[in-house]
Structure formats: C-alpha cells, structure tokens
Amino acid sequence: MCFVTGGRAGMRPMDHSVLKCCLFSLFLLTVSASGTLSNAAVPTIQPLSNTASASQPANTATSSSATTPSCTTRRCLASMLIAKEARSPPQSPRCISIIRVPSIVYETLSVDTKNLRFESRLEVPLSWEDPDLSWNTSVYHHDVVVLPVSKIWTPELHVTNGVQTTMKHSNKDLLVHSNGTIEHMVIMNTVVGCEVNLYNYPFASDFCAIALNVWAISGCGMFLDFGNVSKTSANRGDWLTEEVELNAKGGRDDRNYLWVSLKMRSENPFLSLVLPSILIILADVGSFSLPLGESKRIPFKVKLVLSFIMFLNILKDLLPGGGQCSPIIRKHFCFCLVILVLSTLQSMVLTRLAKCGTLWPCSLSKSKDSLLKDTDNEDASEEEKNTALQKVVKFLNKMAAQDHKNALHHRFANKVDLICFCIYLTVLIVYAVVILFFSFGSQCEINHLEFWH
C-alpha cells in the first residue's frame, strides 16, 4: 500500500513523494497491461485476415470455373455427347418423332418379268431432332460436331411390300447440330413384288409401288415428312423409268409410297420374239405355191413346224410370266403353232386327194403293172381271141382313162387347195386385226396397292 495514515494533522510531508511513486507504479502497470492485451490480440486477428485472403481466390476460381467450359475441342464435345448413350429413339411429350426426308434419289436396277419383281435403289437423306444431344453454343463454341453412327440411335426404314430389303449407312459418321438436329443418309436396295401388267407385252407399260414407311403403332412412333423425289439412270435394260411420284394412300401419314411409272422398250423383245414368228407364218403362206403332187410341200411345212417348236423351246426363258393379266403374246404363239399344224395337215390331205381321188386311207389306186396284168388275164380267159395289136390298144386306152382320171383328181385338189389358201389368208388377216386391237386398244387393270388390304 502506498498510503500511510497519521493522526489529526493529516498527511506528512513525505506523503507527496510516496503518492508520486504510487502513481508512477500504477502507470507502469497500466502500460504493461495494455501491451499484454495488444500482444494477445495479434495472433487472433492475423488468422482471420489470412482466412479472408484465402477465401477470396477460392471464390474467384469457382466463378471462373462456372464460366469457363472444361471442353474446348470438338472431339471433347463429341466424347461428352457419346457418354450420354443416346441409343434409343427421342422421347417427345406427344410420343411422336418426325423424321424429315428432304429428298429421295430413285434408280431402277432391274425388272424381272418372269417372277414379277423389280429391284430398285434409294438414296434417302434423313433429319430428326434429339434434345438430349443439344448444347449451349455460348459455353461450347461449336455449331456442329461429328459422331459415329454406332453410338447414336438412327431411324430404320422398311418397305411394306418388299420381298427383300437391305438398308446400309452411306457413311460411318453423322452430323449433329447444336440445337439437337441430326443429319444422316442411308442407302436402300429393295426387291418389290409387283405384278407388272404384261398384257400388251412387248408394248407393256405399268406402275409399281414402293411403300416406304417407319415404325408407328396406336398413334405413337415415328412419321415421315417427305420432300421431293428425283430419278437417275432412267434406262435400265429393256425398261424405262418415266416418272417417280410420292403419294399417300387415303391421305394417311403411315401409308406413303413411291409411284414408279415403267415402260418397256419394245425393240429387243419384238425382234427376238414377235418377228421370227411372223416370218415363219409368212413362209408357211408362201409354201402354198409349191405343187401338191411333187412331194415338196409337205416336207417344207414339217420343217416349219419343227423349227417353230424349237424356237419356242429355246426362248421359253424369255417369255414373261403369268398373273392376273396374262401376256397376249402367249396366245399369239399358241395360234401360230396351231395354224402351222393345220396347214401341214391340209397339205397332206390334199396331196392324198390329188393322187388317189379319195380320202379313205384304205383305198388303193391301181398301178400300170396291175392294169397290164388285168389285161393279160382277160386275154387268157378269152383264149387268145384278140390279136396282140388289140391288147396294146386296150392297154393304152386304160392308161389314158387312168391319166384323165388322175388329171381330174389333181384339178379338183388344186381347186380345194386354192379355197383353203383363201380361207387361210383370210384367217391370218382377221387375226392380225384382232391381235393389234388387243395389243394397243385393250387394257387390263391391276390394283397395285392391294397389299394394304
């Protein structure tokens, strides 16, 4: 204690120095206490300032990572899209996916008139949208990216009336836009069963349908949105592709088909099938100028019949097949064969008539030797009443009578042959008019869309 109390007199003179000493000690204590407090506050404030300074770069890094993308190349973006594994069809709220077909390039490869099928090739570009494959161009600065076809779902087209259809990708990659639009192209080879109207063969022309559609059921699935259709390589063998149109049966979106107009180039079938048959018939008409009794007409006609049969046997693979409208050329060949056989039989009968004067196969005419033998027998029975000169005269008379009779038979056979020739020629002219009428004036109707019934 710095205070010393006295008596009544109060403080002594030494008390002032003691008071000063006490005040100085109190000052030192205050200063030391304030220094201790300041030293204790420094380590507490210093970590707070370090924490604040450390948190500021962290926030800066976070904000910068939110604005700066981790992928800056197309390959990195493609890998990110592939990682989504979008191998199923796009699922829209309406359960409908629109597949756009901007254009179709059509080509006829072959037409099989034997089996009533035709093969064609289609180049079909496709375009559809998949929102799961879209990205923000402000973050990823690329408008398009290339992805492999095997990693992305692609629509599958099918031909409803196709007998055999193959669809392959034109390329192993496809193009994806930033808004999710995908562009791709497929190539289809299809064999379609089409009952081509061959009634007017080889002057045939008809239509065939290729029903091109995608999967859809109960209003859910995919629908095609077609653009224009073009054709290439119009000439293919004996058939010409005149026009290709896109139609929809009954206005339904799920029954789209290509309407292909086909026309046959008739030069080759006409020269190889029709012209030889016409020439054989003309040769048969000319055979009527050969005489009946000299045995030249019948062998010639038999050769014509055999030649025509061999001709049909060789070209049977070139003849078109049947169907609802059987080709009229089959009836033409049948008529030609029948008329050739009838003409040969007619010549055989008239030859018999010209030689014997009768059509009975068992009747035999007497020869010169039999006449001479009969004359000798008569002379022997009359006991040689006549002289040798009379025998000769009688024989000559019988020969003259026989020759006259044969001349009458031959003249009659020639008249009948002329009548048969006129009838034959008339039948051919009438047949030519009829066959031309049915070939160009008559039509046979076929429903090419009955596969949807």
Residue, then its C-alpha position, 0 to 999 in steps of 0.5 A: m500500500c502506498f498510503v500511510t495514515g497519521g493522526r489529526a494533522g493529516m498527511r506528512p510531508m513525505d506523503h507527496s513523494v510516496l503518492k508520486c511513486c504510487l502513481f508512477s507504479l500504477f502507470l507502469l502497470t497500466v502500460s504493461a497491461s495494455g501491451t499484454l492485451s495488444n500482444a494477445a490480440v495479434p495472433t487472433i486477428q492475423p488468422l482471420s485476415n489470412t482466412a479472408s485472403a484465402s477465401q477470396p481466390a477460392n471464390t474467384a476460381t469457382s466463378s471462373s470455373a462456372t464460366t469457363p467450359s472444361c471442353t474446348t475441342r470438338r472431339c471433347l464435345a463429341s466424347m461428352l455427347i457419346a457418354k450420354e448413350a443416346r441409343s434409343p429413339p427421342q422421347s417427345p411429350r406427344c410420343i411422336s418423332i418426325i423424321r424429315v426426308p428432304s429428298i429421295v434419289y430413285e434408280t431402277l436396277s432391274v425388272d424381272t418379268k418372269n417372277l414379277r419383281f423389280e429391284s430398285r435403289l434409294e438414296v434417302p437423306l434423313s433429319w430428326e431432332d434429339p434434345d438430349l444431344s443439344w448444347n449451349t453454343s455460348v459455353y461450347h463454341h461449336d455449331v456442329v460436331v461429328l459422331p459415329v453412327s454406332k453410338i447414336w440411335t438412327p431411324e430404320l426404314h422398311v418397305t411394306n411390300g418388299v420381298q427383300t430389303t437391305m438398308k446400309h449407312s452411306n457413311k460411318d459418321l453423322l452430323v449433329h447440330s447444336n440445337g439437337t438436329i441430326e443429319h444422316m443418309v442411308i442407302m436402300n436396295t429393295v426387291v418389290g413384288c409387283e405384278v407388272n401388267l404384261y398384257n400388251y407385252p412387248f408394248a407393256s407399260d405399268f406402275c409399281a409401288i414402293a411403300l416406304n414407311v417407319w415404325a408407328i403403332s396406336g398413334c405413337g412412333m415415328f412419321l415421315d415428312f417427305g420432300n421431293v423425289s428425283k430419278t437417275s439412270a432412267n434406262r435400265g435394260d429393256w425398261l424405262t423409268e418415266e416418272v417417280e411420284l410420292n403419294a399417300k394412300g387415303g391421305r394417311d401419314d403411315r401409308n406413303y409410297l413411291w409411284v414408279s411409272l415403267k415402260m418397256r422398250s419394245e425393240n429387243p423383245f419384238l425382234s427376238l420374239v414377235l418377228p421370227s414368228i411372223l416370218i415363219i407364218l409368212a413362209d408357211v403362206g408362201s409354201f402354198s405355191l409349191p405343187l401338191g403332187e411333187s412331194k415338196r410341200i409337205p416336207f417344207k411345212v414339217k420343217l416349219v413346224l419343227s423349227f417353230i417348236m424349237f424356237l419356242n423351246i429355246l426362248k421359253d426363258l424369255l417369255p414373261g410370266g403369268g398373273q392376273c393379266s396374262p401376256i397376249i403374246r402367249k396366245h399369239f404363239c399358241f395360234c401360230l403353232v396351231i395354224l402351222v399344224l393345220s396347214t401341214l395337215q391340209s397339205m397332206v390331205l390334199t396331196r392324198l386327194a390329188k393322187c388317189g381321188t379319195l380320202w379313205p386311207c384304205s383305198l388303193s389306186k391301181s398301178k400300170d403293172s396291175l392294169l397290164k396284168d388285168t389285161d393279160n388275164e382277160d386275154a387268157s380267159e378269152e383264149e387268145k381271141n384278140t390279136a396282140l395289136q388289140k391288147v396294146v390298144k386296150f392297154l393304152n386306152k386304160m392308161a389314158a382313162q387312168d391319166h384323165k382320171n388322175a388329171l381330174h383328181h389333181r384339178f379338183a385338189n388344186k381347186v380345194d387347195l386354192i379355197c383353203f389358201c383363201i380361207y387361210l389368208t383370210v384367217l391370218i388377216v382377221y387375226a392380225v386385226v384382232i391381235l393389234f386391237f388387243s395389243f394397243g386398244s385393250q387394257c387390263e387393270i391391276n390394283h397395285l396397292e392391294f397389299w394394304h388390304 
